[in-house]
Amino acid sequence: MAKTICIDGRLMDFSTPRIMGIINATPDSFFPGSRTPEAEGAARRALRHLADGADILDVGGYSSRPGAEHIPADEEYSRLAGALEAIRRVAPDAVISVDTFRATVARKCVEEWGVQIINDISGGTLDPGMAETVADLQVPYVLMHTRGTPQTMASLTGYADVTAEVLSDLAFKAAALRRAGVADIILDPGFGFAKTPEESLRLLGEMDAFAALDMPLLAGVSRKSMVWRTLGVTPDESLNGTTALHMAALLKGADILRAHDVKEAAQCAALFKALRHNH
Protein backbone atom coordinates (compact mmCIF):
# COMPACT_ATOMS: atom_id res chain seq x y z
CA MET A 1 0.00 0.00 0.00
CA ALA A 2 1.28 3.49 -0.88
CA LYS A 3 2.57 5.72 1.90
CA THR A 4 0.42 8.78 2.59
CA ILE A 5 0.32 12.06 4.53
CA CYS A 6 -2.72 14.15 5.45
CA ILE A 7 -2.94 17.62 3.87
CA ASP A 8 -5.94 19.73 4.94
CA GLY A 9 -7.98 16.62 5.62
CA ARG A 10 -7.08 14.99 2.28
CA LEU A 11 -4.54 12.25 1.70
CA MET A 12 -1.50 12.86 -0.47
CA ASP A 13 -0.15 9.50 -1.54
CA PHE A 14 3.27 8.52 -2.83
CA SER A 15 2.29 5.85 -5.32
CA THR A 16 4.24 8.10 -7.70
CA PRO A 17 7.09 10.41 -6.66
CA ARG A 18 6.23 13.96 -5.63
CA ILE A 19 8.22 17.11 -6.42
CA MET A 20 8.91 19.80 -3.81
CA GLY A 21 9.92 23.09 -5.44
CA ILE A 22 12.35 25.30 -3.53
CA ILE A 23 11.56 28.98 -2.94
CA ASN A 24 14.24 30.82 -0.98
CA ALA A 25 13.00 34.13 0.43
CA THR A 26 16.60 34.86 1.33
CA PRO A 27 19.42 37.04 -0.01
CA ASP A 28 22.16 34.48 0.68
CA SER A 29 21.14 30.90 -0.19
CA PHE A 30 24.03 28.86 -1.61
CA PHE A 31 22.60 28.72 -5.15
CA PRO A 32 22.18 32.31 -6.39
CA GLY A 33 19.58 31.29 -8.95
CA SER A 34 17.21 30.19 -6.18
CA ARG A 35 17.14 33.50 -4.28
CA THR A 36 13.85 35.41 -4.37
CA PRO A 37 14.09 37.92 -1.50
CA GLU A 38 11.32 40.09 -3.01
CA ALA A 39 7.77 38.86 -2.41
CA GLU A 40 6.70 39.23 -6.03
CA GLY A 41 9.70 37.20 -7.13
CA ALA A 42 8.59 34.43 -4.76
CA ALA A 43 5.10 34.53 -6.27
CA ARG A 44 6.48 34.26 -9.82
CA ARG A 45 8.72 31.38 -8.78
CA ALA A 46 5.74 29.63 -7.17
CA LEU A 47 3.64 29.88 -10.32
CA ARG A 48 6.50 28.60 -12.44
CA HIS A 49 7.15 25.68 -10.09
CA LEU A 50 3.46 24.71 -10.11
CA ALA A 51 3.29 24.95 -13.92
CA ASP A 52 6.42 22.79 -14.15
CA GLY A 53 4.92 20.04 -11.99
CA ALA A 54 5.56 20.85 -8.33
CA ASP A 55 3.28 19.11 -5.84
CA ILE A 56 4.62 21.07 -2.87
CA LEU A 57 6.22 24.51 -2.55
CA ASP A 58 8.96 24.70 0.10
CA VAL A 59 9.46 28.28 1.30
CA GLY A 60 12.44 29.23 3.45
CA GLY A 61 13.47 32.49 5.09
CA TYR A 62 16.69 31.35 6.79
CA SER A 63 19.66 30.25 4.72
CA SER A 64 20.95 26.90 5.98
CA ARG A 65 24.04 26.73 3.78
CA PRO A 66 27.26 25.94 5.70
CA GLY A 67 28.47 29.02 7.54
CA ALA A 68 25.29 31.00 6.83
CA GLU A 69 24.62 34.15 8.84
CA HIS A 70 22.38 33.60 11.86
CA ILE A 71 19.31 35.86 11.80
CA PRO A 72 16.70 36.46 14.53
CA ALA A 73 13.26 34.86 14.42
CA ASP A 74 11.42 38.10 13.66
CA GLU A 75 13.55 38.71 10.57
CA GLU A 76 13.03 35.13 9.40
CA TYR A 77 9.28 35.42 9.86
CA SER A 78 9.17 38.80 8.11
CA ARG A 79 10.82 37.27 5.04
CA LEU A 80 8.46 34.29 5.12
CA ALA A 81 5.30 36.35 5.66
CA GLY A 82 6.05 38.52 2.64
CA ALA A 83 6.64 35.51 0.43
CA LEU A 84 3.69 33.52 1.76
CA GLU A 85 1.27 36.42 1.36
CA ALA A 86 2.33 36.86 -2.26
CA ILE A 87 2.19 33.12 -3.01
CA ARG A 88 -1.22 32.67 -1.39
CA ARG A 89 -2.52 35.58 -3.48
CA VAL A 90 -1.59 33.88 -6.77
CA ALA A 91 -1.89 30.21 -5.72
CA PRO A 92 -4.38 29.99 -2.84
CA ASP A 93 -4.74 26.20 -3.04
CA ALA A 94 -1.05 25.31 -3.31
CA VAL A 95 0.41 22.84 -0.81
CA ILE A 96 3.12 24.79 1.00
CA SER A 97 5.80 23.65 3.40
CA VAL A 98 7.82 26.13 5.42
CA ASP A 99 11.52 25.49 5.96
CA THR A 100 12.16 26.55 9.57
CA PHE A 101 13.65 25.11 12.74
CA ARG A 102 11.80 27.55 15.03
CA ALA A 103 8.51 26.46 16.59
CA THR A 104 7.20 30.02 16.94
CA VAL A 105 7.82 30.72 13.26
CA ALA A 106 6.26 27.40 12.27
CA ARG A 107 3.12 28.13 14.28
CA LYS A 108 2.66 31.60 12.77
CA CYS A 109 3.10 30.29 9.23
CA VAL A 110 0.50 27.56 9.73
CA GLU A 111 -2.03 29.70 11.60
CA GLU A 112 -1.68 32.90 9.55
CA TRP A 113 -0.88 31.61 6.05
CA GLY A 114 -2.31 28.09 5.98
CA VAL A 115 1.04 26.37 5.55
CA GLN A 116 0.44 22.60 5.49
CA ILE A 117 3.90 21.06 6.19
CA ILE A 118 6.78 21.97 8.53
CA ASN A 119 10.25 21.20 7.13
CA ASP A 120 12.77 21.31 10.01
CA ILE A 121 16.44 21.03 8.99
CA SER A 122 17.40 20.49 12.63
CA GLY A 123 15.13 17.51 13.29
CA GLY A 124 13.93 19.26 16.45
CA THR A 125 17.41 19.71 17.91
CA LEU A 126 17.48 23.53 17.69
CA ASP A 127 14.08 24.19 19.29
CA PRO A 128 12.82 21.82 22.00
CA GLY A 129 9.29 23.13 21.50
CA MET A 130 9.01 21.94 17.91
CA ALA A 131 7.56 18.45 18.56
CA GLU A 132 4.80 19.75 20.81
CA THR A 133 4.02 22.55 18.35
CA VAL A 134 3.76 20.26 15.32
CA ALA A 135 1.61 17.81 17.29
CA ASP A 136 -0.70 20.66 18.29
CA LEU A 137 -0.92 21.99 14.73
CA GLN A 138 -1.52 18.47 13.34
CA VAL A 139 0.52 19.03 10.17
CA PRO A 140 3.07 16.70 8.55
CA TYR A 141 6.66 17.18 9.67
CA VAL A 142 9.84 16.70 7.65
CA LEU A 143 12.37 15.19 10.08
CA MET A 144 15.88 15.80 8.80
CA HIS A 145 19.21 14.53 10.08
CA THR A 146 22.01 16.95 10.85
CA ARG A 147 24.52 17.74 13.56
CA GLY A 148 25.06 21.14 15.14
CA THR A 149 23.88 24.32 13.41
CA PRO A 150 24.36 25.74 9.90
CA GLN A 151 27.25 27.69 11.40
CA THR A 152 29.01 24.60 12.84
CA MET A 153 27.87 21.58 10.82
CA ALA A 154 30.77 21.60 8.35
CA SER A 155 33.11 20.71 11.23
CA LEU A 156 30.86 17.90 12.51
CA THR A 157 31.31 15.32 9.77
CA GLY A 158 32.84 11.87 10.35
CA TYR A 159 30.89 8.63 10.83
CA ALA A 160 31.87 5.04 11.50
CA ASP A 161 28.87 4.02 9.35
CA VAL A 162 26.98 7.04 8.02
CA THR A 163 23.86 5.15 6.89
CA ALA A 164 23.48 3.17 10.12
CA GLU A 165 24.01 6.27 12.27
CA VAL A 166 21.59 8.46 10.32
CA LEU A 167 18.98 5.68 10.22
CA SER A 168 19.29 5.10 13.97
CA ASP A 169 19.07 8.82 14.75
CA LEU A 170 15.96 9.35 12.62
CA ALA A 171 14.27 6.22 14.02
CA PHE A 172 14.87 7.44 17.58
CA LYS A 173 13.57 10.94 16.83
CA ALA A 174 10.56 9.66 14.87
CA ALA A 175 9.56 7.49 17.83
CA ALA A 176 9.75 10.52 20.12
CA LEU A 177 7.62 12.54 17.68
CA ARG A 178 5.02 9.77 17.60
CA ARG A 179 4.88 9.79 21.41
CA ALA A 180 4.38 13.56 21.29
CA GLY A 181 1.41 13.08 18.96
CA VAL A 182 2.84 13.85 15.51
CA ALA A 183 0.90 11.72 13.05
CA ASP A 184 2.65 12.29 9.70
CA ILE A 185 6.45 12.18 9.48
CA ILE A 186 8.56 12.49 6.33
CA LEU A 187 12.19 11.39 6.65
CA ASP A 188 15.08 13.37 5.16
CA PRO A 189 18.62 11.91 5.50
CA GLY A 190 20.05 15.44 5.28
CA PHE A 191 22.46 15.22 2.37
CA GLY A 192 25.23 17.77 2.82
CA PHE A 193 24.28 18.59 6.39
CA ALA A 194 27.22 17.63 8.63
CA LYS A 195 28.27 15.21 5.87
CA THR A 196 31.11 15.36 3.37
CA PRO A 197 30.28 14.83 -0.31
CA GLU A 198 31.69 11.29 0.02
CA GLU A 199 29.51 10.57 3.07
CA SER A 200 26.45 11.99 1.31
CA LEU A 201 27.07 9.83 -1.76
CA ARG A 202 27.44 6.71 0.35
CA LEU A 203 24.23 7.58 2.19
CA LEU A 204 22.40 8.04 -1.11
CA GLY A 205 23.71 4.71 -2.40
CA GLU A 206 22.35 2.97 0.71
CA MET A 207 19.14 4.98 1.07
CA ASP A 208 16.95 1.93 0.48
CA ALA A 209 17.79 0.98 4.10
CA PHE A 210 15.28 3.65 5.19
CA ALA A 211 12.42 1.54 3.82
CA ALA A 212 12.58 -0.29 7.16
CA LEU A 213 11.03 2.75 8.87
CA ASP A 214 8.02 2.76 6.49
CA MET A 215 7.67 6.55 6.22
CA PRO A 216 7.78 8.80 3.16
CA LEU A 217 11.37 9.59 2.22
CA LEU A 218 12.59 12.97 0.94
CA ALA A 219 15.80 13.42 -1.03
CA GLY A 220 17.35 16.88 -1.04
CA VAL A 221 20.37 16.65 -3.35
CA SER A 222 19.62 19.53 -5.71
CA ARG A 223 22.79 21.43 -6.73
CA LYS A 224 24.52 20.46 -3.47
CA SER A 225 28.26 20.01 -2.95
CA MET A 226 27.90 16.24 -3.36
CA VAL A 227 27.13 17.08 -7.00
CA TRP A 228 29.36 20.03 -7.85
CA ARG A 229 32.42 19.19 -5.77
CA THR A 230 32.39 15.63 -7.10
CA LEU A 231 32.17 16.88 -10.69
CA GLY A 232 34.54 19.81 -10.23
CA VAL A 233 31.93 22.35 -11.36
CA THR A 234 29.92 25.14 -9.68
CA PRO A 235 26.37 25.02 -8.26
CA ASP A 236 25.29 26.93 -11.40
CA GLU A 237 26.69 24.10 -13.55
CA SER A 238 25.26 21.20 -11.55
CA LEU A 239 21.78 20.67 -13.01
CA ASN A 240 22.83 17.65 -15.07
CA GLY A 241 24.54 16.04 -12.07
CA THR A 242 21.50 16.81 -9.92
CA THR A 243 19.22 15.01 -12.38
CA ALA A 244 21.50 11.97 -12.33
CA LEU A 245 21.34 11.82 -8.54
CA HIS A 246 17.58 12.39 -8.60
CA MET A 247 17.18 9.19 -10.62
CA ALA A 248 19.53 7.38 -8.23
CA ALA A 249 17.43 8.61 -5.30
CA LEU A 250 14.19 7.40 -6.89
CA LEU A 251 15.72 4.00 -7.59
CA LYS A 252 16.73 3.85 -3.92
CA GLY A 253 13.22 4.60 -2.66
CA ALA A 254 12.80 8.39 -2.53
CA ASP A 255 9.16 9.53 -2.46
CA ILE A 256 9.84 13.28 -2.72
CA LEU A 257 12.50 15.14 -4.68
CA ARG A 258 13.25 18.59 -3.24
CA ALA A 259 14.46 20.55 -6.24
CA HIS A 260 15.47 23.99 -7.46
CA ASP A 261 14.68 22.91 -11.04
CA VAL A 262 11.16 21.51 -10.91
CA LYS A 263 10.64 20.83 -14.61
CA GLU A 264 13.73 18.63 -14.85
CA ALA A 265 12.93 16.84 -11.57
CA ALA A 266 9.37 16.15 -12.74
CA GLN A 267 10.68 14.76 -16.04
CA CYS A 268 13.05 12.52 -14.10
CA ALA A 269 10.14 11.27 -11.97
CA ALA A 270 8.04 10.63 -15.09
CA LEU A 271 10.80 8.55 -16.65
CA PHE A 272 11.24 6.65 -13.39
CA LYS A 273 7.52 5.91 -13.34
CA ALA A 274 7.64 4.70 -16.96
CA LEU A 275 10.68 2.57 -16.21
CA ARG A 276 8.99 0.98 -13.21
CA HIS A 277 5.75 0.40 -15.13
CA ASN A 278 7.51 -1.37 -17.99
CA HIS A 279 9.92 -3.41 -15.89
C-alpha positions as CSV (number, residue, x, y, z in Angstrom):
1,M,0.0,0.0,0.0
2,A,1.3,3.5,-0.9
3,K,2.6,5.7,1.9
4,T,0.4,8.8,2.6
5,I,0.3,12.1,4.5
6,C,-2.7,14.1,5.4
7,I,-2.9,17.6,3.9
8,D,-5.9,19.7,4.9
9,G,-8.0,16.6,5.6
10,R,-7.1,15.0,2.3
11,L,-4.5,12.3,1.7
12,M,-1.5,12.9,-0.5
13,D,-0.1,9.5,-1.5
14,F,3.3,8.5,-2.8
15,S,2.3,5.8,-5.3
16,T,4.2,8.1,-7.7
17,P,7.1,10.4,-6.7
18,R,6.2,14.0,-5.6
19,I,8.2,17.1,-6.4
20,M,8.9,19.8,-3.8
21,G,9.9,23.1,-5.4
22,I,12.3,25.3,-3.5
23,I,11.6,29.0,-2.9
24,N,14.2,30.8,-1.0
25,A,13.0,34.1,0.4
26,T,16.6,34.9,1.3
27,P,19.4,37.0,0.0
28,D,22.2,34.5,0.7
29,S,21.1,30.9,-0.2
30,F,24.0,28.9,-1.6
31,F,22.6,28.7,-5.2
32,P,22.2,32.3,-6.4
33,G,19.6,31.3,-8.9
34,S,17.2,30.2,-6.2
35,R,17.1,33.5,-4.3
36,T,13.9,35.4,-4.4
37,P,14.1,37.9,-1.5
38,E,11.3,40.1,-3.0
39,A,7.8,38.9,-2.4
40,E,6.7,39.2,-6.0
41,G,9.7,37.2,-7.1
42,A,8.6,34.4,-4.8
43,A,5.1,34.5,-6.3
44,R,6.5,34.3,-9.8
45,R,8.7,31.4,-8.8
46,A,5.7,29.6,-7.2
47,L,3.6,29.9,-10.3
48,R,6.5,28.6,-12.4
49,H,7.2,25.7,-10.1
50,L,3.5,24.7,-10.1
51,A,3.3,24.9,-13.9
52,D,6.4,22.8,-14.2
53,G,4.9,20.0,-12.0
54,A,5.6,20.8,-8.3
55,D,3.3,19.1,-5.8
56,I,4.6,21.1,-2.9
57,L,6.2,24.5,-2.5
58,D,9.0,24.7,0.1
59,V,9.5,28.3,1.3
60,G,12.4,29.2,3.5
61,G,13.5,32.5,5.1
62,Y,16.7,31.3,6.8
63,S,19.7,30.3,4.7
64,S,20.9,26.9,6.0
65,R,24.0,26.7,3.8
66,P,27.3,25.9,5.7
67,G,28.5,29.0,7.5
68,A,25.3,31.0,6.8
69,E,24.6,34.1,8.8
70,H,22.4,33.6,11.9
71,I,19.3,35.9,11.8
72,P,16.7,36.5,14.5
73,A,13.3,34.9,14.4
74,D,11.4,38.1,13.7
75,E,13.6,38.7,10.6
76,E,13.0,35.1,9.4
77,Y,9.3,35.4,9.9
78,S,9.2,38.8,8.1
79,R,10.8,37.3,5.0
80,L,8.5,34.3,5.1
81,A,5.3,36.3,5.7
82,G,6.0,38.5,2.6
83,A,6.6,35.5,0.4
84,L,3.7,33.5,1.8
85,E,1.3,36.4,1.4
86,A,2.3,36.9,-2.3
87,I,2.2,33.1,-3.0
88,R,-1.2,32.7,-1.4
89,R,-2.5,35.6,-3.5
90,V,-1.6,33.9,-6.8
91,A,-1.9,30.2,-5.7
92,P,-4.4,30.0,-2.8
93,D,-4.7,26.2,-3.0
94,A,-1.0,25.3,-3.3
95,V,0.4,22.8,-0.8
96,I,3.1,24.8,1.0
97,S,5.8,23.6,3.4
98,V,7.8,26.1,5.4
99,D,11.5,25.5,6.0
100,T,12.2,26.6,9.6
101,F,13.7,25.1,12.7
102,R,11.8,27.5,15.0
103,A,8.5,26.5,16.6
104,T,7.2,30.0,16.9
105,V,7.8,30.7,13.3
106,A,6.3,27.4,12.3
107,R,3.1,28.1,14.3
108,K,2.7,31.6,12.8
109,C,3.1,30.3,9.2
110,V,0.5,27.6,9.7
111,E,-2.0,29.7,11.6
112,E,-1.7,32.9,9.5
113,W,-0.9,31.6,6.0
114,G,-2.3,28.1,6.0
115,V,1.0,26.4,5.5
116,Q,0.4,22.6,5.5
117,I,3.9,21.1,6.2
118,I,6.8,22.0,8.5
119,N,10.2,21.2,7.1
120,D,12.8,21.3,10.0
121,I,16.4,21.0,9.0
122,S,17.4,20.5,12.6
123,G,15.1,17.5,13.3
124,G,13.9,19.3,16.5
125,T,17.4,19.7,17.9
126,L,17.5,23.5,17.7
127,D,14.1,24.2,19.3
128,P,12.8,21.8,22.0
129,G,9.3,23.1,21.5
130,M,9.0,21.9,17.9
131,A,7.6,18.5,18.6
132,E,4.8,19.8,20.8
133,T,4.0,22.6,18.4
134,V,3.8,20.3,15.3
135,A,1.6,17.8,17.3
136,D,-0.7,20.7,18.3
137,L,-0.9,22.0,14.7
138,Q,-1.5,18.5,13.3
139,V,0.5,19.0,10.2
140,P,3.1,16.7,8.6
141,Y,6.7,17.2,9.7
142,V,9.8,16.7,7.7
143,L,12.4,15.2,10.1
144,M,15.9,15.8,8.8
145,H,19.2,14.5,10.1
146,T,22.0,16.9,10.9
147,R,24.5,17.7,13.6
148,G,25.1,21.1,15.1
149,T,23.9,24.3,13.4
150,P,24.4,25.7,9.9
151,Q,27.2,27.7,11.4
152,T,29.0,24.6,12.8
153,M,27.9,21.6,10.8
154,A,30.8,21.6,8.4
155,S,33.1,20.7,11.2
156,L,30.9,17.9,12.5
157,T,31.3,15.3,9.8
158,G,32.8,11.9,10.4
159,Y,30.9,8.6,10.8
160,A,31.9,5.0,11.5
161,D,28.9,4.0,9.4
162,V,27.0,7.0,8.0
163,T,23.9,5.2,6.9
164,A,23.5,3.2,10.1
165,E,24.0,6.3,12.3
166,V,21.6,8.5,10.3
167,L,19.0,5.7,10.2
168,S,19.3,5.1,14.0
169,D,19.1,8.8,14.8
170,L,16.0,9.3,12.6
171,A,14.3,6.2,14.0
172,F,14.9,7.4,17.6
173,K,13.6,10.9,16.8
174,A,10.6,9.7,14.9
175,A,9.6,7.5,17.8
176,A,9.7,10.5,20.1
177,L,7.6,12.5,17.7
178,R,5.0,9.8,17.6
179,R,4.9,9.8,21.4
180,A,4.4,13.6,21.3
181,G,1.4,13.1,19.0
182,V,2.8,13.9,15.5
183,A,0.9,11.7,13.0
184,D,2.6,12.3,9.7
185,I,6.5,12.2,9.5
186,I,8.6,12.5,6.3
187,L,12.2,11.4,6.7
188,D,15.1,13.4,5.2
189,P,18.6,11.9,5.5
190,G,20.1,15.4,5.3
191,F,22.5,15.2,2.4
192,G,25.2,17.8,2.8
193,F,24.3,18.6,6.4
194,A,27.2,17.6,8.6
195,K,28.3,15.2,5.9
196,T,31.1,15.4,3.4
197,P,30.3,14.8,-0.3
198,E,31.7,11.3,0.0
199,E,29.5,10.6,3.1
200,S,26.5,12.0,1.3
201,L,27.1,9.8,-1.8
202,R,27.4,6.7,0.3
203,L,24.2,7.6,2.2
204,L,22.4,8.0,-1.1
205,G,23.7,4.7,-2.4
206,E,22.4,3.0,0.7
207,M,19.1,5.0,1.1
208,D,17.0,1.9,0.5
209,A,17.8,1.0,4.1
210,F,15.3,3.7,5.2
211,A,12.4,1.5,3.8
212,A,12.6,-0.3,7.2
213,L,11.0,2.8,8.9
214,D,8.0,2.8,6.5
215,M,7.7,6.5,6.2
216,P,7.8,8.8,3.2
217,L,11.4,9.6,2.2
218,L,12.6,13.0,0.9
219,A,15.8,13.4,-1.0
220,G,17.4,16.9,-1.0
221,V,20.4,16.6,-3.4
222,S,19.6,19.5,-5.7
223,R,22.8,21.4,-6.7
224,K,24.5,20.5,-3.5
225,S,28.3,20.0,-3.0
226,M,27.9,16.2,-3.4
227,V,27.1,17.1,-7.0
228,W,29.4,20.0,-7.9
229,R,32.4,19.2,-5.8
230,T,32.4,15.6,-7.1
231,L,32.2,16.9,-10.7
232,G,34.5,19.8,-10.2
233,V,31.9,22.3,-11.4
234,T,29.9,25.1,-9.7
235,P,26.4,25.0,-8.3
236,D,25.3,26.9,-11.4
237,E,26.7,24.1,-13.6
238,S,25.3,21.2,-11.6
239,L,21.8,20.7,-13.0
240,N,22.8,17.6,-15.1
241,G,24.5,16.0,-12.1
242,T,21.5,16.8,-9.9
243,T,19.2,15.0,-12.4
244,A,21.5,12.0,-12.3
245,L,21.3,11.8,-8.5
246,H,17.6,12.4,-8.6
247,M,17.2,9.2,-10.6
248,A,19.5,7.4,-8.2
249,A,17.4,8.6,-5.3
250,L,14.2,7.4,-6.9
251,L,15.7,4.0,-7.6
252,K,16.7,3.9,-3.9
253,G,13.2,4.6,-2.7
254,A,12.8,8.4,-2.5
255,D,9.2,9.5,-2.5
256,I,9.8,13.3,-2.7
257,L,12.5,15.1,-4.7
258,R,13.3,18.6,-3.2
259,A,14.5,20.6,-6.2
260,H,15.5,24.0,-7.5
261,D,14.7,22.9,-11.0
262,V,11.2,21.5,-10.9
263,K,10.6,20.8,-14.6
264,E,13.7,18.6,-14.8
265,A,12.9,16.8,-11.6
266,A,9.4,16.2,-12.7
267,Q,10.7,14.8,-16.0
268,C,13.0,12.5,-14.1
269,A,10.1,11.3,-12.0
270,A,8.0,10.6,-15.1
271,L,10.8,8.6,-16.6
272,F,11.2,6.6,-13.4
273,K,7.5,5.9,-13.3
274,A,7.6,4.7,-17.0
275,L,10.7,2.6,-16.2
276,R,9.0,1.0,-13.2
277,H,5.7,0.4,-15.1
278,N,7.5,-1.4,-18.0
279,H,9.9,-3.4,-15.9
